[in-house]
Amino acid sequence: MAEQHFALVLHDIAPETWPDYKPFVEAIDRLAERYGPIPMTWLVVPNFHGRGECRDSRTLRGVLDARLAKGDELALHGYYHRDDAPSPRSLRAYYMRRIYTWEGEFYTLDKATAGALLDDGLAQFETCGWPHGGFVAPAWLMSQGTREALRTRPFSYTSDPQHLFRLPNFQTLEAPGIVWSARSAWRRQMSRVVSAVQYRRIQHAPLLRLALHPVDMRHRTSFDYWYNLVEQLLAGGREAVTKEAWLTRWAPDLPTMASRDRDAA
């Protein structure tokens, strides 16, 4: 049986969201005193909603520099994390861009536009002296143009809600995730039910991804859910890893979905 791991992934990292995450990160660091290192993957938005660049925040840069020194991972997470494209015209586009999310920044972009934003994000990481292994699109929504642009940039992976994709060839590895919608009380109640069902379905996967968001940290129900799940996974023998580390150290021994399909045929 393959070793089992989980990745604790903090989405939407920006100067204004760090205060939301700070108590949770401190709680996880205390948990690490009992279980050993719990590395995290931080998805950094260079200029969240256009309200300030990460490179201009001495506080956030200090935090992320320290986390890198502890063995954490930083990944690029869009650029503005907002959807500035023209209004949707089809029902499907309306659902994806106005109901599912308002932040699908890379959902409609052509190759040139997506590439320019990726390059700007890379430049900001380089200014800060941060490595840039992975790219995760806001809400995991990527256009074909975004996929084409990623093939020619120095990223090692990207993802959707259920998979990791090795770049540049988009080799597909199963890596199911759990995510909450915590914006309202009824959404939090529904998320608790859905995540319990989902966990039972995916609990034997080699890698589980826990996708946390700043709003989760603002409510005791969701805060406690994530903390308790991390502790449960550690107590059950799963090892915490960053996504980059898992792809480098453990994923090479696993078949990709494409290779499994070929074997089945």
C-alpha positions as CSV (number, residue, x, y, z in Angstrom):
1,M,0.0,0.0,0.0
2,A,1.3,3.4,-0.9
3,E,2.2,5.8,1.9
4,Q,-0.6,8.1,2.9
5,H,-0.1,11.9,3.2
6,F,-2.1,15.1,3.4
7,A,-1.4,18.6,2.2
8,L,-2.6,21.5,4.3
9,V,-3.2,24.3,1.8
10,L,-3.9,27.9,2.7
11,H,-5.6,29.7,-0.1
12,D,-5.8,33.5,-0.8
13,I,-2.7,34.5,1.1
14,A,-2.3,38.3,1.0
15,P,-1.5,41.1,3.5
16,E,-5.2,41.5,4.4
17,T,-5.9,37.8,4.9
18,W,-2.8,37.0,7.1
19,P,-4.6,38.2,10.3
20,D,-7.4,35.7,9.6
21,Y,-4.9,32.8,9.3
22,K,-2.6,33.8,12.1
23,P,-4.5,32.1,15.0
24,F,-4.9,28.9,13.0
25,V,-1.3,28.7,12.0
26,E,-0.2,29.2,15.6
27,A,-2.6,26.4,16.6
28,I,-1.1,24.1,14.0
29,D,2.4,25.0,15.1
30,R,1.4,24.0,18.7
31,L,0.0,20.7,17.3
32,A,3.3,20.1,15.6
33,E,5.0,20.0,19.0
34,R,3.1,16.8,19.6
35,Y,3.2,15.2,16.2
36,G,6.3,16.6,14.5
37,P,6.5,19.0,11.6
38,I,3.3,20.0,9.8
39,P,4.5,21.8,6.6
40,M,1.9,23.9,4.8
41,T,1.4,25.1,1.2
42,W,0.6,28.8,1.0
43,L,-1.2,30.0,-2.1
44,V,0.0,33.6,-2.5
45,V,-2.1,36.2,-4.4
46,P,0.4,38.9,-5.5
47,N,-2.2,41.8,-5.5
48,F,-5.4,40.5,-3.9
49,H,-8.3,42.3,-5.5
50,G,-6.0,45.1,-6.4
51,R,-5.6,46.3,-2.8
52,G,-1.9,46.0,-2.4
53,E,1.1,44.0,-3.5
54,C,2.6,41.3,-1.3
55,R,6.1,42.6,-2.0
56,D,5.2,45.9,-0.4
57,S,4.1,44.3,2.9
58,R,7.0,43.9,5.3
59,T,4.8,41.9,7.7
60,L,3.7,39.3,5.2
61,R,7.1,39.0,3.6
62,G,8.6,38.3,7.0
63,V,5.9,35.7,7.7
64,L,6.4,33.9,4.4
65,D,10.2,34.1,4.6
66,A,10.0,32.4,8.0
67,R,7.6,29.8,6.8
68,L,9.9,28.9,3.9
69,A,12.7,28.5,6.4
70,K,10.5,26.0,8.3
71,G,10.0,23.9,5.2
72,D,6.6,25.3,4.0
73,E,5.9,25.9,0.3
74,L,4.7,29.0,-1.6
75,A,2.7,28.7,-4.8
76,L,1.3,31.4,-7.1
77,H,-2.4,31.8,-6.8
78,G,-3.6,34.0,-9.6
79,Y,-2.6,37.6,-9.6
80,Y,-5.6,39.7,-8.6
81,H,-7.9,36.8,-7.7
82,R,-10.9,38.7,-9.3
83,D,-12.8,38.2,-12.5
84,D,-12.3,41.3,-14.6
85,A,-13.4,39.7,-17.9
86,P,-16.6,41.0,-19.8
87,S,-19.9,39.9,-18.4
88,P,-20.8,36.3,-19.1
89,R,-23.1,35.6,-22.0
90,S,-24.1,32.0,-21.7
91,L,-26.0,30.3,-18.8
92,R,-23.0,28.1,-18.1
93,A,-20.6,31.0,-18.0
94,Y,-23.0,32.9,-15.7
95,Y,-23.3,30.0,-13.3
96,M,-19.5,29.5,-13.2
97,R,-18.6,33.2,-12.9
98,R,-21.5,34.6,-10.8
99,I,-22.9,31.8,-8.7
100,Y,-20.0,29.3,-8.3
101,T,-17.6,32.1,-7.8
102,W,-17.0,35.8,-8.6
103,E,-13.2,35.2,-8.6
104,G,-12.5,32.9,-11.5
105,E,-9.7,35.2,-12.8
106,F,-8.2,32.7,-15.2
107,Y,-11.5,31.1,-16.4
108,T,-11.9,33.1,-19.7
109,L,-8.3,34.3,-20.5
110,D,-6.6,33.8,-23.8
111,K,-3.0,32.6,-23.9
112,A,-1.4,36.0,-24.1
113,T,-3.4,37.6,-21.3
114,A,-3.0,34.6,-19.0
115,G,0.8,34.5,-19.8
116,A,1.2,38.2,-19.0
117,L,-0.4,37.7,-15.5
118,L,1.6,34.6,-14.9
119,D,4.8,36.5,-15.8
120,D,3.8,39.4,-13.4
121,G,3.3,36.9,-10.7
122,L,6.6,35.2,-11.3
123,A,8.3,38.6,-11.3
124,Q,6.8,39.5,-7.9
125,F,7.9,36.1,-6.4
126,E,11.4,36.7,-7.8
127,T,11.5,40.2,-6.3
128,C,10.7,38.7,-2.9
129,G,13.2,35.9,-3.4
130,W,10.5,33.2,-3.2
131,P,10.6,29.9,-5.2
132,H,7.6,29.4,-7.5
133,G,7.0,25.7,-7.9
134,G,3.3,25.6,-8.4
135,F,0.4,27.6,-9.9
136,V,-3.2,27.3,-8.7
137,A,-5.9,29.3,-10.5
138,P,-8.4,31.0,-8.3
139,A,-11.4,28.6,-7.8
140,W,-9.3,26.1,-9.8
141,L,-10.8,27.5,-13.0
142,M,-8.5,27.6,-16.0
143,S,-9.2,28.4,-19.6
144,Q,-7.5,26.6,-22.5
145,G,-5.4,29.7,-23.0
146,T,-4.2,29.5,-19.4
147,R,-3.3,25.8,-19.9
148,E,-1.3,26.7,-23.0
149,A,0.5,29.6,-21.2
150,L,1.4,27.3,-18.3
151,R,3.1,24.9,-20.6
152,T,5.8,27.5,-21.4
153,R,6.4,28.8,-17.9
154,P,8.6,27.4,-15.1
155,F,5.9,25.9,-12.9
156,S,6.1,22.3,-11.8
157,Y,2.4,21.7,-11.2
158,T,-1.1,23.0,-11.3
159,S,-4.4,21.5,-9.9
160,D,-8.1,21.3,-10.0
161,P,-10.3,20.2,-7.1
162,Q,-9.5,16.5,-7.5
163,H,-6.2,16.3,-9.2
164,L,-2.6,17.5,-9.4
165,F,-1.2,18.0,-12.9
166,R,2.5,17.8,-13.6
167,L,3.7,20.5,-15.9
168,P,4.4,21.1,-18.7
169,N,2.6,18.0,-20.0
170,F,-0.4,18.0,-17.6
171,Q,0.2,14.5,-16.4
172,T,-2.7,13.8,-14.1
173,L,-2.5,12.4,-10.6
174,E,-5.4,11.8,-8.3
175,A,-5.2,14.1,-5.3
176,P,-8.8,14.7,-4.0
177,G,-9.5,17.8,-1.9
178,I,-11.9,18.9,0.8
179,V,-13.2,22.4,0.7
180,W,-15.8,24.3,2.7
181,S,-18.1,27.2,1.8
182,A,-18.3,29.2,5.0
183,R,-19.8,32.5,4.0
184,S,-23.1,31.9,5.8
185,A,-24.5,29.7,8.6
186,W,-26.4,27.4,6.2
187,R,-23.4,27.0,3.9
188,R,-21.3,26.0,6.9
189,Q,-23.9,23.4,8.0
190,M,-24.0,22.0,4.5
191,S,-20.3,22.0,4.2
192,R,-20.0,19.9,7.4
193,V,-22.3,17.3,5.9
194,V,-20.8,17.3,2.4
195,S,-17.2,17.1,3.7
196,A,-18.1,14.1,6.0
197,V,-19.5,12.2,3.0
198,Q,-16.6,13.3,0.8
199,Y,-14.0,12.2,3.4
200,R,-15.5,8.7,3.6
201,R,-15.3,8.4,-0.2
202,I,-11.7,9.6,-0.5
203,Q,-10.1,8.6,2.8
204,H,-7.8,5.9,1.3
205,A,-6.3,8.2,-1.4
206,P,-2.5,8.5,-1.2
207,L,-2.8,12.3,-0.9
208,L,-5.6,14.3,0.6
209,R,-5.7,18.0,0.1
210,L,-7.3,20.3,2.7
211,A,-8.2,23.5,1.0
212,L,-8.7,26.2,3.6
213,H,-9.8,29.8,2.9
214,P,-9.7,33.0,5.0
215,V,-13.4,33.0,5.6
216,D,-13.1,29.6,7.3
217,M,-10.9,31.1,9.9
218,R,-13.6,33.7,10.9
219,H,-16.1,31.1,12.2
220,R,-15.5,28.7,15.1
221,T,-17.4,25.9,13.3
222,S,-15.1,25.8,10.3
223,F,-12.0,26.7,12.3
224,D,-12.5,23.8,14.6
225,Y,-13.4,21.5,11.7
226,W,-10.1,22.0,10.0
227,Y,-8.0,21.8,13.2
228,N,-9.7,18.6,14.3
229,L,-9.3,17.1,10.8
230,V,-5.6,17.8,10.8
231,E,-5.3,16.2,14.2
232,Q,-7.4,13.2,13.2
233,L,-5.2,12.6,10.1
234,L,-2.0,12.9,12.1
235,A,-3.3,10.5,14.8
236,G,-4.4,8.1,12.1
237,G,-0.9,7.9,10.7
238,R,-1.0,10.3,7.7
239,E,2.0,12.5,7.2
240,A,1.7,16.2,6.4
241,V,3.6,17.2,3.3
242,T,3.7,20.1,0.9
243,K,2.3,19.5,-2.6
244,E,5.7,20.1,-4.1
245,A,7.4,17.6,-1.8
246,W,4.8,15.0,-2.5
247,L,5.2,15.4,-6.2
248,T,8.9,15.1,-5.9
249,R,9.3,12.3,-3.4
250,W,6.3,10.1,-3.6
251,A,4.3,10.7,-6.7
252,P,7.0,9.3,-9.1
253,D,6.0,5.8,-7.9
254,L,2.3,6.2,-8.6
255,P,0.7,5.7,-12.0
256,T,-0.8,8.7,-13.7
257,M,-4.5,8.5,-14.7
258,A,-3.4,8.3,-18.4
259,S,-1.2,5.3,-17.7
260,R,-3.9,3.5,-15.8
261,D,-6.3,4.1,-18.7
262,R,-3.7,2.6,-21.1
263,D,-3.3,-0.4,-18.8
264,A,-7.0,-1.0,-18.6
265,A,-7.4,-0.9,-22.3
